Structure formats: C-alpha cells, structure tokens
Amino acid sequence: MKVNIGVSARHVHLSRNDLDILFGKDYELTEKAPLSQPGQFACNEQVTIEGEKGSIERVRILGPLRSKTQVEISKTDSFKLGVKPPVRNSGDLDGASSITIIGPKGKVTVDAAIIASRHVHATKEDAKKYGFEGKEFVSLKVGGEKPGILENVYVRISDSFVYEVHLDTDDANAFLIKNGDEAELIVK
Amino acid sequence: MKVNIGVSARHVHLSRNDLDILFGKDYELTEKAPLSQPGQFACNEQVTIEGEKGSIERVRILGPLRSKTQVEISKTDSFKLGVKPPVRNSGDLDGASSITIIGPKGKVTVDAAIIASRHVHATKEDAKKYGFEGKEFVSLKVGGEKPGILENVYVRISDSFVYEVHLDTDDANAFLIKNGDEAELIVK
C-alpha cells in the first residue's frame, strides 16, 4: 500500500477581497506551475507574512482564489513569527491565529494562520481499493534513517483527487522525507 | 513506561583549539545554565554558523569542551545553511558536513555538522527496569494532536546519565512536543 508524499511548504490561499488589497483591484494571479491536485497551482506571486515576533518573506501564493484567506505554516515557522496556530484541516479556520500578509500594494491582518493536518487525498475508489473506506484517519509508515509512524493522517475524499499524502515541512524534515518520496499507508 | 523528553535546539560543542581561535587564546566558557545531563551546561557564549547558502546567528555553545568540535543542526537548518549533514550519534563525525563557525575573534571551517540521532540517556539500571537492556534502539510513542511513533531512538548507557529522551527541533515540532513533555518508551 505505497503512497506518494507531497511536501507542502508554507503557503497562502487568498480571497478575492484580500488579493485586491495586496496586489490591487481586480488583480489576477498568474500560474507558475500546476500542483498535483487537479486545478490547483503555484503562483508567481509571493507575499511576506508577519507575526508579533518576526516575519517570513517570499511565501508562495497557491491558486485558485478561495472564499476565505488561509495561511498554512509549520510549527517551526510559528516560533519565528510569534503566532500560535491550531492544527486544522484545510478550510477549517476555527481558532486560526491572527497574521499579517504584506503584498506590493497593501497589507491585511486576518485570523487565518493554521498548521495543516497531515492528510491523504483520495477518490472513493482509492479508499475502497486501499482498505480505508469510511475511515476518518489513517497512518503513514516511513522508512529510512529516521523512521517511524505518523498517525492522524486525515482522509479527504473527492472524485477529482489524485491519491497522495500531504505533509508539512516539519513532518517531512523530521523523517528526512523529500517531495515525491513513497511511504506505506496503514489502516488501524 | 513514561520518559521525559528534552528538545535539543541547534548547538555547538567546541574543542580547546577551536575555542582559542573563535574567542581568543585560553578563553574559558562561562556557564549560563546547567543541562539535564550531569556536568553538561549551556554557555553564555554564542556563535554564528555558516554554510554555502546562508548563516544562522546566536547558536548556543554547550560545555564542557570536547576533543572534537561538533555542530548539531536540524534538517530544516540544513536547507537554510546549504549543507547536507548525515544523521549521526554524538561523537561520530564520520562524513560530517563542512561548516564555518564564526566567533568574536576568529572563524574556523570544520567537518563537524551532523543531525543528531534520536537517543535516550539511561543508566544500566534504567535499561533493566524499563525493559530495554541490551537493545541498541527503542521507539517513542507520542500522543497529542499530531501523534505517532518515532523509531530508531538510539540507546546511550552511562552510570552518570539521567533517564531522558533527546529529540531535535524537527522531531519536536512535527509532533508538537515541548521541552519537558512526557512520552511512552516502547521496546520492539
């Protein structure tokens, strides 16, 4: 039950309103490269994110636009920024930390910073085929020099998904995982 | 089988010769705070470490002096610095990466950068009591919102040790572990 791993570096999803403020009214994001999930893409546009203690420059915007702005950072980033983001599934901003996003034309401060949950993208057919149909969480067994098991990998199902686990850079670096590596999905 | 976890931030151990170069001949390190392992201490002195792509300032020196200079960094740090350190047990500098250390009086470039292996400090009695006598590796089961199992935790035995697992900041941040947290040691 091998699965490919996508490593997600810190990034920002923007709402129409916040894109207008950061880059100018009616600005359109430009695609730098497609991501593995259909319709998703990395943009040429970057922003600075800022918390109470520090800032991080050149944070990539991912498209397309969303209904709500969301800033996904790692725990490591959170110490540098001085924010305390909760662990959340993408789209769930309940309790998200306040963070300032700075673009070339303006800045916004929004309750939008989260640490994204470990998750697996799959179609219904993938879930059935690999034995985790109806499961909310699976686990990931990783080999190598710093091996182990990452638990609470949230199952996200959509007919448009490509089967792939997404981890943030803290999880990846702790286990010496590179983007595109394989690991074993396990169901308990 | 609960065990306390010490989180090791990036740090430097220095040889007498390298301390002389960095801080001046016959300089003596000054203690800022004792560490959990007897005789070990954090120093007031800090240095900058530099690789091909970047540098990190204010890296703490740990005392006392050692026979060989050793720089312990995380995988995350390694990307920022542009070095490719191997995973090694403390004291094993086989294949260690070249890194430049900059002090107030001088700088040295040494093959000294490693990612420290996950490890547990224990006495022979601890190993017997907790069931890992004679084992080279144990595992650590971590709870919380990002739970899992960290494997290949190297067993280090000495009569002077305090029973404690040491993890680097990548492992800690991936599992939302803070210095002083508890986890469960497991033996396979």
Chai-1 contact restraints between the chains, C-beta under 6 A:
chainA,res_idxA,chainB,res_idxB,connection_type,confidence,min_distance_angstrom,max_distance_angstrom,comment,restraint_id
A,K75,B,N173,contact,1.0,0.0,6.0,A-B,restraint_1
A,T76,B,T76,contact,1.0,0.0,6.0,A-B,restraint_2
A,T76,B,N173,contact,1.0,0.0,6.0,A-B,restraint_3
A,V87,B,E145,contact,1.0,0.0,6.0,A-B,restraint_4
A,E145,B,V87,contact,1.0,0.0,6.0,A-B,restraint_5
A,P147,B,E151,contact,1.0,0.0,6.0,A-B,restraint_6
A,P147,B,N152,contact,1.0,0.0,6.0,A-B,restraint_7
A,G148,B,I149,contact,1.0,0.0,6.0,A-B,restraint_8
A,G148,B,L150,contact,1.0,0.0,6.0,A-B,restraint_9
A,G148,B,E151,contact,1.0,0.0,6.0,A-B,restraint_10
A,I149,B,G148,contact,1.0,0.0,6.0,A-B,restraint_11
A,I149,B,I149,contact,1.0,0.0,6.0,A-B,restraint_12
A,L150,B,G148,contact,1.0,0.0,6.0,A-B,restraint_13
A,E151,B,P147,contact,1.0,0.0,6.0,A-B,restraint_14
A,E151,B,G148,contact,1.0,0.0,6.0,A-B,restraint_15
A,N152,B,P147,contact,1.0,0.0,6.0,A-B,restraint_16
A,D170,B,N173,contact,1.0,0.0,6.0,A-B,restraint_17
A,D170,B,A174,contact,1.0,0.0,6.0,A-B,restraint_18
A,D171,B,A174,contact,1.0,0.0,6.0,A-B,restraint_19
A,N173,B,K75,contact,1.0,0.0,6.0,A-B,restraint_20
A,N173,B,T76,contact,1.0,0.0,6.0,A-B,restraint_21
A,N173,B,D170,contact,1.0,0.0,6.0,A-B,restraint_22
A,A174,B,D170,contact,1.0,0.0,6.0,A-B,restraint_23
A,A174,B,D171,contact,1.0,0.0,6.0,A-B,restraint_24
A,A174,B,A174,contact,1.0,0.0,6.0,A-B,restraint_25
